[in-house]
Amino acid sequence: MGGVIALAGAIFDMLDGRVARLRGRGTKFGAYLDSTMDRYSDMLLYLGLLVLYARLERTGLMVLVWVAAFEAS
């Protein structure tokens, strides 16, 4: 279920900037805000995976998520 929600969010995230540009309503602040919100959403996804793998006691996968989170920043 979490994957479906993340996929739906990603689709809307891809479209919002394009729609703003097509309507002539894109701004530098809007682009900055979108970029910032993308970072927060990525952080929450990584945090969710870390919590899941911690509960399952899968240390190797926790390390992999941790590395991916720092590599993405």
mmCIF file of the N, C-alpha and C atoms, coordinates in Angstrom:
data_MODEL
# 
_entry.id   MODEL 
# 
loop_
_atom_site.group_PDB 
_atom_site.id 
_atom_site.type_symbol 
_atom_site.label_atom_id 
_atom_site.label_alt_id 
_atom_site.label_comp_id 
_atom_site.label_asym_id 
_atom_site.label_entity_id 
_atom_site.label_seq_id 
_atom_site.pdbx_PDB_ins_code 
_atom_site.Cartn_x 
_atom_site.Cartn_y 
_atom_site.Cartn_z 
_atom_site.occupancy 
_atom_site.B_iso_or_equiv 
_atom_site.pdbx_formal_charge 
_atom_site.auth_seq_id 
_atom_site.auth_comp_id 
_atom_site.auth_asym_id 
_atom_site.auth_atom_id 
_atom_site.pdbx_PDB_model_num 
ATOM 1   N N  . MET A 1 1  ? 0.823  -1.193 0.000   1.00 0.00 ? 1  MET A N  1 
ATOM 2   C CA . MET A 1 1  ? 0.000  0.000  0.000   1.00 0.00 ? 1  MET A CA 1 
ATOM 3   C C  . MET A 1 1  ? 0.872  1.263  0.000   1.00 0.00 ? 1  MET A C  1 
ATOM 4   N N  . GLY A 1 2  ? 1.952  1.206  0.768   1.00 0.00 ? 2  GLY A N  1 
ATOM 5   C CA . GLY A 1 2  ? 2.855  2.359  0.807   1.00 0.00 ? 2  GLY A CA 1 
ATOM 6   C C  . GLY A 1 2  ? 3.479  2.653  -0.550  1.00 0.00 ? 2  GLY A C  1 
ATOM 7   N N  . GLY A 1 3  ? 3.799  1.597  -1.286  1.00 0.00 ? 3  GLY A N  1 
ATOM 8   C CA . GLY A 1 3  ? 4.366  1.780  -2.624  1.00 0.00 ? 3  GLY A CA 1 
ATOM 9   C C  . GLY A 1 3  ? 3.381  2.430  -3.582  1.00 0.00 ? 3  GLY A C  1 
ATOM 10  N N  . VAL A 1 4  ? 2.129  2.060  -3.474  1.00 0.00 ? 4  VAL A N  1 
ATOM 11  C CA . VAL A 1 4  ? 1.093  2.651  -4.334  1.00 0.00 ? 4  VAL A CA 1 
ATOM 12  C C  . VAL A 1 4  ? 0.936  4.137  -4.017  1.00 0.00 ? 4  VAL A C  1 
ATOM 13  N N  . ILE A 1 5  ? 0.932  4.476  -2.736  1.00 0.00 ? 5  ILE A N  1 
ATOM 14  C CA . ILE A 1 5  ? 0.810  5.880  -2.336  1.00 0.00 ? 5  ILE A CA 1 
ATOM 15  C C  . ILE A 1 5  ? 2.025  6.673  -2.819  1.00 0.00 ? 5  ILE A C  1 
ATOM 16  N N  . ALA A 1 6  ? 3.209  6.102  -2.675  1.00 0.00 ? 6  ALA A N  1 
ATOM 17  C CA . ALA A 1 6  ? 4.428  6.785  -3.127  1.00 0.00 ? 6  ALA A CA 1 
ATOM 18  C C  . ALA A 1 6  ? 4.410  6.981  -4.638  1.00 0.00 ? 6  ALA A C  1 
ATOM 19  N N  . LEU A 1 7  ? 3.940  5.984  -5.374  1.00 0.00 ? 7  LEU A N  1 
ATOM 20  C CA . LEU A 1 7  ? 3.863  6.094  -6.831  1.00 0.00 ? 7  LEU A CA 1 
ATOM 21  C C  . LEU A 1 7  ? 2.869  7.173  -7.242  1.00 0.00 ? 7  LEU A C  1 
ATOM 22  N N  . ALA A 1 8  ? 1.720  7.207  -6.590  1.00 0.00 ? 8  ALA A N  1 
ATOM 23  C CA . ALA A 1 8  ? 0.728  8.238  -6.904  1.00 0.00 ? 8  ALA A CA 1 
ATOM 24  C C  . ALA A 1 8  ? 1.285  9.626  -6.614  1.00 0.00 ? 8  ALA A C  1 
ATOM 25  N N  . GLY A 1 9  ? 1.978  9.773  -5.503  1.00 0.00 ? 9  GLY A N  1 
ATOM 26  C CA . GLY A 1 9  ? 2.587  11.054 -5.170  1.00 0.00 ? 9  GLY A CA 1 
ATOM 27  C C  . GLY A 1 9  ? 3.645  11.465 -6.178  1.00 0.00 ? 9  GLY A C  1 
ATOM 28  N N  . ALA A 1 10 ? 4.415  10.494 -6.657  1.00 0.00 ? 10 ALA A N  1 
ATOM 29  C CA . ALA A 1 10 ? 5.460  10.786 -7.638  1.00 0.00 ? 10 ALA A CA 1 
ATOM 30  C C  . ALA A 1 10 ? 4.854  11.255 -8.956  1.00 0.00 ? 10 ALA A C  1 
ATOM 31  N N  . ILE A 1 11 ? 3.747  10.668 -9.347  1.00 0.00 ? 11 ILE A N  1 
ATOM 32  C CA . ILE A 1 11 ? 3.088  11.074 -10.598 1.00 0.00 ? 11 ILE A CA 1 
ATOM 33  C C  . ILE A 1 11 ? 2.610  12.515 -10.490 1.00 0.00 ? 11 ILE A C  1 
ATOM 34  N N  . PHE A 1 12 ? 1.960  12.857 -9.380  1.00 0.00 ? 12 PHE A N  1 
ATOM 35  C CA . PHE A 1 12 ? 1.512  14.239 -9.200  1.00 0.00 ? 12 PHE A CA 1 
ATOM 36  C C  . PHE A 1 12 ? 2.685  15.197 -9.110  1.00 0.00 ? 12 PHE A C  1 
ATOM 37  N N  . ASP A 1 13 ? 3.781  14.766 -8.499  1.00 0.00 ? 13 ASP A N  1 
ATOM 38  C CA . ASP A 1 13 ? 4.962  15.614 -8.385  1.00 0.00 ? 13 ASP A CA 1 
ATOM 39  C C  . ASP A 1 13 ? 5.562  15.904 -9.754  1.00 0.00 ? 13 ASP A C  1 
ATOM 40  N N  . MET A 1 14 ? 5.538  14.933 -10.644 1.00 0.00 ? 14 MET A N  1 
ATOM 41  C CA . MET A 1 14 ? 6.066  15.148 -11.994 1.00 0.00 ? 14 MET A CA 1 
ATOM 42  C C  . MET A 1 14 ? 5.199  16.125 -12.787 1.00 0.00 ? 14 MET A C  1 
ATOM 43  N N  . LEU A 1 15 ? 3.917  16.133 -12.517 1.00 0.00 ? 15 LEU A N  1 
ATOM 44  C CA . LEU A 1 15 ? 2.998  16.946 -13.302 1.00 0.00 ? 15 LEU A CA 1 
ATOM 45  C C  . LEU A 1 15 ? 2.878  18.388 -12.823 1.00 0.00 ? 15 LEU A C  1 
ATOM 46  N N  . ASP A 1 16 ? 3.081  18.658 -11.541 1.00 0.00 ? 16 ASP A N  1 
ATOM 47  C CA . ASP A 1 16 ? 2.783  19.992 -11.019 1.00 0.00 ? 16 ASP A CA 1 
ATOM 48  C C  . ASP A 1 16 ? 3.634  21.092 -11.655 1.00 0.00 ? 16 ASP A C  1 
ATOM 49  N N  . GLY A 1 17 ? 4.920  20.857 -11.805 1.00 0.00 ? 17 GLY A N  1 
ATOM 50  C CA . GLY A 1 17 ? 5.784  21.857 -12.426 1.00 0.00 ? 17 GLY A CA 1 
ATOM 51  C C  . GLY A 1 17 ? 5.467  22.064 -13.893 1.00 0.00 ? 17 GLY A C  1 
ATOM 52  N N  . ARG A 1 18 ? 5.177  20.980 -14.574 1.00 0.00 ? 18 ARG A N  1 
ATOM 53  C CA . ARG A 1 18 ? 4.849  21.069 -15.994 1.00 0.00 ? 18 ARG A CA 1 
ATOM 54  C C  . ARG A 1 18 ? 3.551  21.860 -16.205 1.00 0.00 ? 18 ARG A C  1 
ATOM 55  N N  . VAL A 1 19 ? 2.565  21.595 -15.372 1.00 0.00 ? 19 VAL A N  1 
ATOM 56  C CA . VAL A 1 19 ? 1.290  22.313 -15.477 1.00 0.00 ? 19 VAL A CA 1 
ATOM 57  C C  . VAL A 1 19 ? 1.496  23.799 -15.197 1.00 0.00 ? 19 VAL A C  1 
ATOM 58  N N  . ALA A 1 20 ? 2.287  24.117 -14.181 1.00 0.00 ? 20 ALA A N  1 
ATOM 59  C CA . ALA A 1 20 ? 2.549  25.527 -13.853 1.00 0.00 ? 20 ALA A CA 1 
ATOM 60  C C  . ALA A 1 20 ? 3.237  26.234 -15.016 1.00 0.00 ? 20 ALA A C  1 
ATOM 61  N N  . ARG A 1 21 ? 4.201  25.593 -15.642 1.00 0.00 ? 21 ARG A N  1 
ATOM 62  C CA . ARG A 1 21 ? 4.892  26.217 -16.776 1.00 0.00 ? 21 ARG A CA 1 
ATOM 63  C C  . ARG A 1 21 ? 3.959  26.390 -17.964 1.00 0.00 ? 21 ARG A C  1 
ATOM 64  N N  . LEU A 1 22 ? 3.138  25.383 -18.247 1.00 0.00 ? 22 LEU A N  1 
ATOM 65  C CA . LEU A 1 22 ? 2.209  25.487 -19.379 1.00 0.00 ? 22 LEU A CA 1 
ATOM 66  C C  . LEU A 1 22 ? 1.190  26.597 -19.179 1.00 0.00 ? 22 LEU A C  1 
ATOM 67  N N  . ARG A 1 23 ? 0.798  26.836 -17.954 1.00 0.00 ? 23 ARG A N  1 
ATOM 68  C CA . ARG A 1 23 ? -0.177 27.890 -17.658 1.00 0.00 ? 23 ARG A CA 1 
ATOM 69  C C  . ARG A 1 23 ? 0.491  29.248 -17.458 1.00 0.00 ? 23 ARG A C  1 
ATOM 70  N N  . GLY A 1 24 ? 1.821  29.284 -17.536 1.00 0.00 ? 24 GLY A N  1 
ATOM 71  C CA . GLY A 1 24 ? 2.541  30.538 -17.362 1.00 0.00 ? 24 GLY A CA 1 
ATOM 72  C C  . GLY A 1 24 ? 2.568  31.014 -15.920 1.00 0.00 ? 24 GLY A C  1 
ATOM 73  N N  . ARG A 1 25 ? 2.469  30.095 -14.978 1.00 0.00 ? 25 ARG A N  1 
ATOM 74  C CA . ARG A 1 25 ? 2.420  30.477 -13.574 1.00 0.00 ? 25 ARG A CA 1 
ATOM 75  C C  . ARG A 1 25 ? 3.628  29.961 -12.794 1.00 0.00 ? 25 ARG A C  1 
ATOM 76  N N  . GLY A 1 26 ? 4.649  29.489 -13.480 1.00 0.00 ? 26 GLY A N  1 
ATOM 77  C CA . GLY A 1 26 ? 5.850  29.003 -12.806 1.00 0.00 ? 26 GLY A CA 1 
ATOM 78  C C  . GLY A 1 26 ? 6.690  30.156 -12.277 1.00 0.00 ? 26 GLY A C  1 
ATOM 79  N N  . THR A 1 27 ? 7.212  30.010 -11.069 1.00 0.00 ? 27 THR A N  1 
ATOM 80  C CA . THR A 1 27 ? 8.070  31.037 -10.467 1.00 0.00 ? 27 THR A CA 1 
ATOM 81  C C  . THR A 1 27 ? 9.315  30.372 -9.894  1.00 0.00 ? 27 THR A C  1 
ATOM 82  N N  . LYS A 1 28 ? 10.316 31.192 -9.617  1.00 0.00 ? 28 LYS A N  1 
ATOM 83  C CA . LYS A 1 28 ? 11.526 30.666 -8.990  1.00 0.00 ? 28 LYS A CA 1 
ATOM 84  C C  . LYS A 1 28 ? 11.216 30.150 -7.592  1.00 0.00 ? 28 LYS A C  1 
ATOM 85  N N  . PHE A 1 29 ? 10.357 30.874 -6.860  1.00 0.00 ? 29 PHE A N  1 
ATOM 86  C CA . PHE A 1 29 ? 9.977  30.420 -5.529  1.00 0.00 ? 29 PHE A CA 1 
ATOM 87  C C  . PHE A 1 29 ? 9.244  29.085 -5.604  1.00 0.00 ? 29 PHE A C  1 
ATOM 88  N N  . GLY A 1 30 ? 8.377  28.923 -6.587  1.00 0.00 ? 30 GLY A N  1 
ATOM 89  C CA . GLY A 1 30 ? 7.643  27.666 -6.753  1.00 0.00 ? 30 GLY A CA 1 
ATOM 90  C C  . GLY A 1 30 ? 8.591  26.508 -7.028  1.00 0.00 ? 30 GLY A C  1 
ATOM 91  N N  . ALA A 1 31 ? 9.596  26.754 -7.866  1.00 0.00 ? 31 ALA A N  1 
ATOM 92  C CA . ALA A 1 31 ? 10.581 25.715 -8.163  1.00 0.00 ? 31 ALA A CA 1 
ATOM 93  C C  . ALA A 1 31 ? 11.384 25.361 -6.914  1.00 0.00 ? 31 ALA A C  1 
ATOM 94  N N  . TYR A 1 32 ? 11.751 26.389 -6.136  1.00 0.00 ? 32 TYR A N  1 
ATOM 95  C CA . TYR A 1 32 ? 12.493 26.156 -4.898  1.00 0.00 ? 32 TYR A CA 1 
ATOM 96  C C  . TYR A 1 32 ? 11.647 25.373 -3.896  1.00 0.00 ? 32 TYR A C  1 
ATOM 97  N N  . LEU A 1 33 ? 10.392 25.775 -3.754  1.00 0.00 ? 33 LEU A N  1 
ATOM 98  C CA . LEU A 1 33 ? 9.491  25.091 -2.830  1.00 0.00 ? 33 LEU A CA 1 
ATOM 99  C C  . LEU A 1 33 ? 9.287  23.640 -3.254  1.00 0.00 ? 33 LEU A C  1 
ATOM 100 N N  . ASP A 1 34 ? 9.120  23.400 -4.540  1.00 0.00 ? 34 ASP A N  1 
ATOM 101 C CA . ASP A 1 34 ? 8.947  22.039 -5.041  1.00 0.00 ? 34 ASP A CA 1 
ATOM 102 C C  . ASP A 1 34 ? 10.183 21.191 -4.745  1.00 0.00 ? 34 ASP A C  1 
ATOM 103 N N  . SER A 1 35 ? 11.355 21.761 -4.973  1.00 0.00 ? 35 SER A N  1 
ATOM 104 C CA . SER A 1 35 ? 12.598 21.044 -4.697  1.00 0.00 ? 35 SER A CA 1 
ATOM 105 C C  . SER A 1 35 ? 12.733 20.717 -3.212  1.00 0.00 ? 35 SER A C  1 
ATOM 106 N N  . THR A 1 36 ? 12.378 21.674 -2.368  1.00 0.00 ? 36 THR A N  1 
ATOM 107 C CA . THR A 1 36 ? 12.456 21.452 -0.926  1.00 0.00 ? 36 THR A CA 1 
ATOM 108 C C  . THR A 1 36 ? 11.490 20.366 -0.476  1.00 0.00 ? 36 THR A C  1 
ATOM 109 N N  . MET A 1 37 ? 10.274 20.419 -0.974  1.00 0.00 ? 37 MET A N  1 
ATOM 110 C CA . MET A 1 37 ? 9.275  19.411 -0.614  1.00 0.00 ? 37 MET A CA 1 
ATOM 111 C C  . MET A 1 37 ? 9.675  18.022 -1.122  1.00 0.00 ? 37 MET A C  1 
ATOM 112 N N  . ASP A 1 38 ? 10.335 17.977 -2.281  1.00 0.00 ? 38 ASP A N  1 
ATOM 113 C CA . ASP A 1 38 ? 10.841 16.698 -2.786  1.00 0.00 ? 38 ASP A CA 1 
ATOM 114 C C  . ASP A 1 38 ? 11.850 16.093 -1.810  1.00 0.00 ? 38 ASP A C  1 
ATOM 115 N N  . ARG A 1 39 ? 12.726 16.933 -1.264  1.00 0.00 ? 39 ARG A N  1 
ATOM 116 C CA . ARG A 1 39 ? 13.719 16.442 -0.288  1.00 0.00 ? 39 ARG A CA 1 
ATOM 117 C C  . ARG A 1 39 ? 13.046 15.889 0.959   1.00 0.00 ? 39 ARG A C  1 
ATOM 118 N N  . TYR A 1 40 ? 12.023 16.617 1.438   1.00 0.00 ? 40 TYR A N  1 
ATOM 119 C CA . TYR A 1 40 ? 11.304 16.147 2.633   1.00 0.00 ? 40 TYR A CA 1 
ATOM 120 C C  . TYR A 1 40 ? 10.572 14.836 2.367   1.00 0.00 ? 40 TYR A C  1 
ATOM 121 N N  . SER A 1 41 ? 9.965  14.716 1.205   1.00 0.00 ? 41 SER A N  1 
ATOM 122 C CA . SER A 1 41 ? 9.240  13.474 0.910   1.00 0.00 ? 41 SER A CA 1 
ATOM 123 C C  . SER A 1 41 ? 10.217 12.302 0.776   1.00 0.00 ? 41 SER A C  1 
ATOM 124 N N  . ASP A 1 42 ? 11.377 12.549 0.170   1.00 0.00 ? 42 ASP A N  1 
ATOM 125 C CA . ASP A 1 42 ? 12.391 11.492 0.080   1.00 0.00 ? 42 ASP A CA 1 
ATOM 126 C C  . ASP A 1 42 ? 12.838 11.075 1.480   1.00 0.00 ? 42 ASP A C  1 
ATOM 127 N N  . MET A 1 43 ? 13.056 12.064 2.340   1.00 0.00 ? 43 MET A N  1 
ATOM 128 C CA . MET A 1 43 ? 13.501 11.779 3.702   1.00 0.00 ? 43 MET A CA 1 
ATOM 129 C C  . MET A 1 43 ? 12.473 10.919 4.436   1.00 0.00 ? 43 MET A C  1 
ATOM 130 N N  . LEU A 1 44 ? 11.192 11.229 4.273   1.00 0.00 ? 44 LEU A N  1 
ATOM 131 C CA . LEU A 1 44 ? 10.148 10.448 4.937   1.00 0.00 ? 44 LEU A CA 1 
ATOM 132 C C  . LEU A 1 44 ? 10.078 9.017  4.406   1.00 0.00 ? 44 LEU A C  1 
ATOM 133 N N  . LEU A 1 45 ? 10.280 8.839  3.105   1.00 0.00 ? 45 LEU A N  1 
ATOM 134 C CA . LEU A 1 45 ? 10.299 7.487  2.549   1.00 0.00 ? 45 LEU A CA 1 
ATOM 135 C C  . LEU A 1 45 ? 11.470 6.681  3.114   1.00 0.00 ? 45 LEU A C  1 
ATOM 136 N N  . TYR A 1 46 ? 12.640 7.297  3.168   1.00 0.00 ? 46 TYR A N  1 
ATOM 137 C CA . TYR A 1 46 ? 13.802 6.601  3.728   1.00 0.00 ? 46 TYR A CA 1 
ATOM 138 C C  . TYR A 1 46 ? 13.591 6.289  5.206   1.00 0.00 ? 46 TYR A C  1 
ATOM 139 N N  . LEU A 1 47 ? 13.013 7.226  5.936   1.00 0.00 ? 47 LEU A N  1 
ATOM 140 C CA . LEU A 1 47 ? 12.748 7.004  7.350   1.00 0.00 ? 47 LEU A CA 1 
ATOM 141 C C  . LEU A 1 47 ? 11.772 5.839  7.537   1.00 0.00 ? 47 LEU A C  1 
ATOM 142 N N  . GLY A 1 48 ? 10.749 5.773  6.709   1.00 0.00 ? 48 GLY A N  1 
ATOM 143 C CA . GLY A 1 48 ? 9.796  4.669  6.783   1.00 0.00 ? 48 GLY A CA 1 
ATOM 144 C C  . GLY A 1 48 ? 10.458 3.330  6.524   1.00 0.00 ? 48 GLY A C  1 
ATOM 145 N N  . LEU A 1 49 ? 11.348 3.298  5.541   1.00 0.00 ? 49 LEU A N  1 
ATOM 146 C CA . LEU A 1 49 ? 12.070 2.050  5.264   1.00 0.00 ? 49 LEU A CA 1 
ATOM 147 C C  . LEU A 1 49 ? 12.990 1.676  6.414   1.00 0.00 ? 49 LEU A C  1 
ATOM 148 N N  . LEU A 1 50 ? 13.654 2.670  7.013   1.00 0.00 ? 50 LEU A N  1 
ATOM 149 C CA . LEU A 1 50 ? 14.527 2.382  8.148   1.00 0.00 ? 50 LEU A CA 1 
ATOM 150 C C  . LEU A 1 50 ? 13.738 1.799  9.318   1.00 0.00 ? 50 LEU A C  1 
ATOM 151 N N  . VAL A 1 51 ? 12.585 2.365  9.597   1.00 0.00 ? 51 VAL A N  1 
ATOM 152 C CA . VAL A 1 51 ? 11.750 1.857  10.690  1.00 0.00 ? 51 VAL A CA 1 
ATOM 153 C C  . VAL A 1 51 ? 11.283 0.433  10.381  1.00 0.00 ? 51 VAL A C  1 
ATOM 154 N N  . LEU A 1 52 ? 10.849 0.200  9.161   1.00 0.00 ? 52 LEU A N  1 
ATOM 155 C CA . LEU A 1 52 ? 10.400 -1.139 8.768   1.00 0.00 ? 52 LEU A CA 1 
ATOM 156 C C  . LEU A 1 52 ? 11.514 -2.166 8.958   1.00 0.00 ? 52 LEU A C  1 
ATOM 157 N N  . TYR A 1 53 ? 12.694 -1.862 8.432   1.00 0.00 ? 53 TYR A N  1 
ATOM 158 C CA . TYR A 1 53 ? 13.789 -2.825 8.526   1.00 0.00 ? 53 TYR A CA 1 
ATOM 159 C C  . TYR A 1 53 ? 14.310 -2.966 9.952   1.00 0.00 ? 53 TYR A C  1 
ATOM 160 N N  . ALA A 1 54 ? 14.190 -1.927 10.754  1.00 0.00 ? 54 ALA A N  1 
ATOM 161 C CA . ALA A 1 54 ? 14.573 -2.039 12.162  1.00 0.00 ? 54 ALA A CA 1 
ATOM 162 C C  . ALA A 1 54 ? 13.630 -2.996 12.887  1.00 0.00 ? 54 ALA A C  1 
ATOM 163 N N  . ARG A 1 55 ? 12.345 -2.885 12.603  1.00 0.00 ? 55 ARG A N  1 
ATOM 164 C CA . ARG A 1 55 ? 11.375 -3.785 13.237  1.00 0.00 ? 55 ARG A CA 1 
ATOM 165 C C  . ARG A 1 55 ? 11.553 -5.227 12.795  1.00 0.00 ? 55 ARG A C  1 
ATOM 166 N N  . LEU A 1 56 ? 11.996 -5.408 11.538  1.00 0.00 ? 56 LEU A N  1 
ATOM 167 C CA . LEU A 1 56 ? 12.226 -6.761 11.019  1.00 0.00 ? 56 LEU A CA 1 
ATOM 168 C C  . LEU A 1 56 ? 13.616 -7.277 11.368  1.00 0.00 ? 56 LEU A C  1 
ATOM 169 N N  . GLU A 1 57 ? 14.415 -6.421 12.034  1.00 0.00 ? 57 GLU A N  1 
ATOM 170 C CA . GLU A 1 57 ? 15.794 -6.751 12.415  1.00 0.00 ? 57 GLU A CA 1 
ATOM 171 C C  . GLU A 1 57 ? 16.639 -7.153 11.205  1.00 0.00 ? 57 GLU A C  1 
ATOM 172 N N  . ARG A 1 58 ? 16.543 -6.352 10.145  1.00 0.00 ? 58 ARG A N  1 
ATOM 173 C CA . ARG A 1 58 ? 17.310 -6.568 8.917   1.00 0.00 ? 58 ARG A CA 1 
ATOM 174 C C  . ARG A 1 58 ? 18.385 -5.485 8.818   1.00 0.00 ? 58 ARG A C  1 
ATOM 175 N N  . THR A 1 59 ? 19.462 -5.683 9.560   1.00 0.00 ? 59 THR A N  1 
ATOM 176 C CA . THR A 1 59 ? 20.507 -4.676 9.664   1.00 0.00 ? 59 THR A CA 1 
ATOM 177 C C  . THR A 1 59 ? 21.133 -4.348 8.318   1.00 0.00 ? 59 THR A C  1 
ATOM 178 N N  . GLY A 1 60 ? 21.364 -5.337 7.489   1.00 0.00 ? 60 GLY A N  1 
ATOM 179 C CA . GLY A 1 60 ? 21.969 -5.095 6.178   1.00 0.00 ? 60 GLY A CA 1 
ATOM 180 C C  . GLY A 1 60 ? 21.125 -4.166 5.313   1.00 0.00 ? 60 GLY A C  1 
ATOM 181 N N  . LEU A 1 61 ? 19.825 -4.371 5.336   1.00 0.00 ? 61 LEU A N  1 
ATOM 182 C CA . LEU A 1 61 ? 18.940 -3.506 4.558   1.00 0.00 ? 61 LEU A CA 1 
ATOM 183 C C  . LEU A 1 61 ? 18.860 -2.108 5.166   1.00 0.00 ? 61 LEU A C  1 
ATOM 184 N N  . MET A 1 62 ? 18.944 -2.029 6.487   1.00 0.00 ? 62 MET A N  1 
ATOM 185 C CA . MET A 1 62 ? 18.967 -0.708 7.127   1.00 0.00 ? 62 MET A CA 1 
ATOM 186 C C  . MET A 1 62 ? 20.193 0.083  6.680   1.00 0.00 ? 62 MET A C  1 
ATOM 187 N N  . VAL A 1 63 ? 21.333 -0.562 6.632   1.00 0.00 ? 63 VAL A N  1 
ATOM 188 C CA . VAL A 1 63 ? 22.556 0.102  6.187   1.00 0.00 ? 63 VAL A CA 1 
ATOM 189 C C  . VAL A 1 63 ? 22.425 0.537  4.738   1.00 0.00 ? 63 VAL A C  1 
ATOM 190 N N  . LEU A 1 64 ? 21.836 -0.299 3.911   1.00 0.00 ? 64 LEU A N  1 
ATOM 191 C CA . LEU A 1 64 ? 21.642 0.033  2.497   1.00 0.00 ? 64 LEU A CA 1 
ATOM 192 C C  . LEU A 1 64 ? 20.746 1.267  2.342   1.00 0.00 ? 64 LEU A C  1 
ATOM 193 N N  . VAL A 1 65 ? 19.670 1.333  3.091   1.00 0.00 ? 65 VAL A N  1 
ATOM 194 C CA . VAL A 1 65 ? 18.778 2.503  3.037   1.00 0.00 ? 65 VAL A CA 1 
ATOM 195 C C  . VAL A 1 65 ? 19.511 3.739  3.539   1.00 0.00 ? 65 VAL A C  1 
ATOM 196 N N  . TRP A 1 66 ? 20.268 3.603  4.601   1.00 0.00 ? 66 TRP A N  1 
ATOM 197 C CA . TRP A 1 66 ? 21.030 4.727  5.151   1.00 0.00 ? 66 TRP A CA 1 
ATOM 198 C C  . TRP A 1 66 ? 22.006 5.281  4.113   1.00 0.00 ? 66 TRP A C  1 
ATOM 199 N N  . VAL A 1 67 ? 22.723 4.377  3.439   1.00 0.00 ? 67 VAL A N  1 
ATOM 200 C CA . VAL A 1 67 ? 23.674 4.802  2.390   1.00 0.00 ? 67 VAL A CA 1 
ATOM 201 C C  . VAL A 1 67 ? 22.930 5.475  1.253   1.00 0.00 ? 67 VAL A C  1 
ATOM 202 N N  . ALA A 1 68 ? 21.798 4.922  0.836   1.00 0.00 ? 68 ALA A N  1 
ATOM 203 C CA . ALA A 1 68 ? 21.017 5.514  -0.258  1.00 0.00 ? 68 ALA A CA 1 
ATOM 204 C C  . ALA A 1 68 ? 20.508 6.900  0.136   1.00 0.00 ? 68 ALA A C  1 
ATOM 205 N N  . ALA A 1 69 ? 20.110 7.071  1.377   1.00 0.00 ? 69 ALA A N  1 
ATOM 206 C CA . ALA A 1 69 ? 19.619 8.372  1.826   1.00 0.00 ? 69 ALA A CA 1 
ATOM 207 C C  . ALA A 1 69 ? 20.715 9.433  1.768   1.00 0.00 ? 69 ALA A C  1 
ATOM 208 N N  . PHE A 1 70 ? 21.911 9.077  2.173   1.00 0.00 ? 70 PHE A N  1 
ATOM 209 C CA . PHE A 1 70 ? 23.002 10.045 2.131   1.00 0.00 ? 70 PHE A CA 1 
ATOM 210 C C  . PHE A 1 70 ? 23.524 10.261 0.724   1.00 0.00 ? 70 PHE A C  1 
ATOM 211 N N  . GLU A 1 71 ? 23.415 9.266  -0.112  1.00 0.00 ? 71 GLU A N  1 
ATOM 212 C CA . GLU A 1 71 ? 23.856 9.401  -1.496  1.00 0.00 ? 71 GLU A CA 1 
ATOM 213 C C  . GLU A 1 71 ? 22.903 10.323 -2.262  1.00 0.00 ? 71 GLU A C  1 
ATOM 214 N N  . ALA A 1 72 ? 21.630 10.309 -1.906  1.00 0.00 ? 72 ALA A N  1 
ATOM 215 C CA . ALA A 1 72 ? 20.632 11.120 -2.596  1.00 0.00 ? 72 ALA A CA 1 
ATOM 216 C C  . ALA A 1 72 ? 20.708 12.589 -2.191  1.00 0.00 ? 72 ALA A C  1 
ATOM 217 N N  . SER A 1 73 ? 21.314 12.887 -1.055  1.00 0.00 ? 73 SER A N  1 
ATOM 218 C CA . SER A 1 73 ? 21.315 14.287 -0.595  1.00 0.00 ? 73 SER A CA 1 
ATOM 219 C C  . SER A 1 73 ? 22.425 15.106 -1.198  1.00 0.00 ? 73 SER A C  1 
# 
